[in-house]
Structure formats: structure tokens, C-alpha cells
Amino acid sequence: MVKKLNPDDKAVWQKVASTVTPLSPEKLSPEKLTPEKLSAPEPDPSRPVKAKGKARKAKPKPANPSLTRAGETKKLKPPETPPGPANLNQQGYGGISRSDAHRIKSGQVEIDARIDLHGMTLERAMLRLRGFIASAIGRGDRTVLVITGKGRGGTGVIRQHLPVWLREQPLKQHVIAFSEAQPKDGGSGAYYIRLRVSS
């Protein structure tokens, strides 16, 4: 049912209708209204026209390395080593003399005590190492040998974590330097550790 306009509404409607310009018959003709013309807007003459050229291909975003696809095994990264006692195989001499560093690296030192962590879990190995170092300090030992084992392809987890443990408290305050052992003492599966002698 169509609602009839009251006189006030009619006056408003006529005022609005008088401002509208009707379309010309050419624009209303159906053959001129193709789908392309209906969808494409008229170009704005005030805007600059971009030159047509090859579209840039979007560079693929690198995949998140922490995510793995189903079925893939994620490789464990070795732990980051914090600063602290010098690794004589990498950093020079640390807090000891050049001659002492050479003697330690070449295995020409008296080993006061040794411990074998090979085959332990990480947590157990760390606790045993802390207890061993504390006992060695109490006895006044200067150089100790810690056997970590090499692991498959030299990537044993205890071997990788030992430098980190030595550079963290509570061990950091007791260790001056460390070095991979000579073959006679275990090679890359063991470390010489020079301890700070308490005064």
C-alpha cells in the first residue's frame, strides 16, 4: 500500500526533485550500457596515469624456522654460550698466562681430579658437575678433567652444554679457563678445566 504524501512532504519532494538533472537519452540506451562500462569507473583526469609495465612479483615471505611440517624432526640448536671463562681453543688465554694456556691445551698439566658425565641426562650431569667443582675447590685442586663423551658425530648434548654451564653461576666464579682435552685424556669428548684457587 502506497502512502500518500501530505502537503509538507510534497513541497519537500518537489524541492529535491528540482535539483536533479535527468540523464540524456544516449546514456539511458541499453546497448551503450555494457558490463565493462558498468563495472569500470571513468578515469579521473586530475590523477596521474601510471605507465603500464610488468607487474612486480611479490617475494615469498621466508618460512618461520621454528615451525616444522608434519612428520619433520626439528634439529636442536646448540645452546648459546654466555661470556665468562675463556675457551682456550677459541679465545686466547683468558685470565691465565700464555705458557699456562699452552700447557693446559697440550695436556702438559697435572690433573688433580676427574669426573665422567658420559651417558647421564643433562640435568643429572649439570648437578654432578656442580658438586664435583665445589669439592675440587674445597680441596684446592687447580686442574680437573671432565669427560662428556662425544655423542654421534661430535654433537653430544653434554659436550655442547658444558661450556655454557661453566660460564653461568655458580660455576663461573670458580673457573678461569677450559680447553678441549688431548686424545690421551679423551680428546673432543673431554675438557681440561683450570679452577680459580681460593686464597
FENBELGI-V598241 format. One record per residue. N is the residue number from 1. RES is the residue in one letter. PSI is psi in degrees with one decimal (NA if undefined). D_CENTER is the distance of its C-alpha to the mean C-alpha in Angstrom with 1 decimal. Layout:
n/res/psi/d_center
N/RES/PSI/D_CENTER
N/RES/PSI/D_CENTER
This chain:
n/res/psi/d_center
1/M/127.1/70.3
2/V/129.2/70.1
3/K/132.7/70.4
4/K/141.7/73.0
5/L/139.8/72.1
6/N/168.5/74.1
7/P/-37.0/75.7
8/D/-44.7/72.8
9/D/-39.2/70.1
10/K/-40.5/72.3
11/A/-42.2/72.5
12/V/-44.0/68.8
13/W/-43.1/68.2
14/Q/-33.4/70.7
15/K/-42.8/69.2
16/V/-44.1/65.7
17/A/-30.2/67.3
18/S/-18.3/69.1
19/T/-8.3/65.8
20/V/133.9/64.5
21/T/124.0/65.3
22/P/151.0/66.1
23/L/148.2/64.4
24/S/155.3/66.6
25/P/-30.3/68.0
26/E/-39.3/66.0
27/K/-22.7/62.7
28/L/-12.0/63.9
29/S/131.5/65.0
30/P/-34.2/62.9
31/E/-22.4/62.7
32/K/-19.5/60.9
33/L/76.8/58.2
34/T/160.1/56.1
35/P/-35.3/52.7
36/E/-42.2/51.0
37/K/-31.9/52.8
38/L/-35.6/52.1
39/S/-31.4/48.3
40/A/123.2/47.8
41/P/155.5/48.4
42/E/139.2/50.6
43/P/141.9/48.8
44/D/116.2/48.8
45/P/-19.6/50.7
46/S/-16.2/49.0
47/R/139.2/45.5
48/P/144.4/44.6
49/V/129.0/44.4
50/K/139.5/41.2
51/A/138.9/42.1
52/K/135.4/41.4
53/G/-171.6/39.1
54/K/131.0/36.4
55/A/138.8/33.7
56/R/137.7/30.2
57/K/133.9/28.0
58/A/131.7/24.9
59/K/134.2/21.8
60/P/138.1/19.8
61/K/138.8/16.5
62/P/141.3/13.6
63/A/148.4/12.8
64/N/116.6/9.8
65/P/-18.3/8.2
66/S/-14.5/7.8
67/L/142.4/11.5
68/T/153.1/14.3
69/R/162.5/17.9
70/A/134.7/20.6
71/G/-15.7/21.7
72/E/146.1/18.7
73/T/133.4/17.3
74/K/128.4/13.6
75/K/134.6/13.1
76/L/129.5/11.9
77/K/144.8/9.7
78/P/148.6/11.9
79/P/149.1/11.3
80/E/137.0/10.7
81/T/117.3/14.3
82/P/161.5/15.6
83/P/153.7/18.6
84/G/-139.7/22.0
85/P/146.5/24.6
86/A/135.3/24.7
87/N/107.3/23.8
88/L/-17.6/27.0
89/N/-13.0/25.7
90/Q/-31.1/23.2
91/Q/19.8/24.2
92/G/-132.9/28.0
93/Y/-8.4/30.2
94/G/-132.5/28.5
95/G/22.6/31.3
96/I/167.4/33.9
97/S/161.7/36.4
98/R/-40.9/35.9
99/S/-39.7/38.6
100/D/-41.8/37.1
101/A/-43.6/33.7
102/H/-43.1/35.5
103/R/-39.8/37.5
104/I/-49.8/34.5
105/K/-36.2/32.6
106/S/1.1/35.8
107/G/19.0/36.6
108/Q/42.5/39.8
109/V/154.2/39.4
110/E/125.4/41.0
111/I/117.4/38.7
112/D/-30.6/39.7
113/A/158.6/37.9
114/R/153.5/35.5
115/I/144.1/33.5
116/D/112.4/32.2
117/L/-1.6/29.0
118/H/129.2/28.9
119/G/-2.0/28.6
120/M/163.7/27.6
121/T/160.4/24.9
122/L/-46.7/22.0
123/E/-44.9/23.4
124/R/-40.8/26.9
125/A/-41.5/26.0
126/M/-44.3/24.4
127/L/-41.5/27.5
128/R/-39.8/29.9
129/L/-43.8/28.3
130/R/-44.6/28.6
131/G/-40.5/32.2
132/F/-45.8/33.1
133/I/-41.4/31.9
134/A/-42.2/33.8
135/S/-41.2/36.9
136/A/-41.1/36.6
137/I/-43.1/36.5
138/G/-32.9/39.5
139/R/-13.5/41.4
140/G/20.6/40.7
141/D/146.1/38.9
142/R/-43.6/37.4
143/T/128.9/35.6
144/V/159.6/34.2
145/L/126.7/32.8
146/V/119.0/30.0
147/I/121.1/29.8
148/T/-22.2/26.5
149/G/155.6/27.4
150/K/-29.1/25.6
151/G/177.6/24.4
152/R/123.9/24.4
153/G/22.6/23.9
154/G/18.6/23.0
155/T/32.9/19.8
156/G/138.1/21.3
157/V/-36.3/19.1
158/I/-41.8/21.5
159/R/-41.2/21.6
160/Q/-32.5/17.8
161/H/-22.1/17.8
162/L/-47.7/21.1
163/P/-33.0/19.9
164/V/-46.8/17.5
165/W/-38.8/20.4
166/L/-20.6/22.8
167/R/9.1/20.8
168/E/155.9/20.6
169/Q/144.9/23.7
170/P/-4.5/26.3
171/L/-30.6/26.2
172/K/-39.0/25.0
173/Q/-15.2/28.5
174/H/-11.1/30.4
175/V/129.4/28.7
176/I/-48.6/29.5
177/A/165.3/28.0
178/F/160.0/27.3
179/S/147.7/27.6
180/E/141.2/27.4
181/A/162.2/30.9
182/Q/158.0/33.7
183/P/-36.6/34.6
184/K/-22.9/37.6
185/D/8.8/35.4
186/G/-7.9/32.7
187/G/-136.4/30.9
188/S/-4.7/27.1
189/G/17.9/27.5
190/A/160.7/28.7
191/Y/138.7/28.2
192/Y/135.2/30.8
193/I/123.2/30.1
194/R/122.3/32.2
195/L/153.1/32.9
196/R/121.8/34.1
197/V/125.3/37.7
198/S/138.5/38.7
199/S/NA/41.8
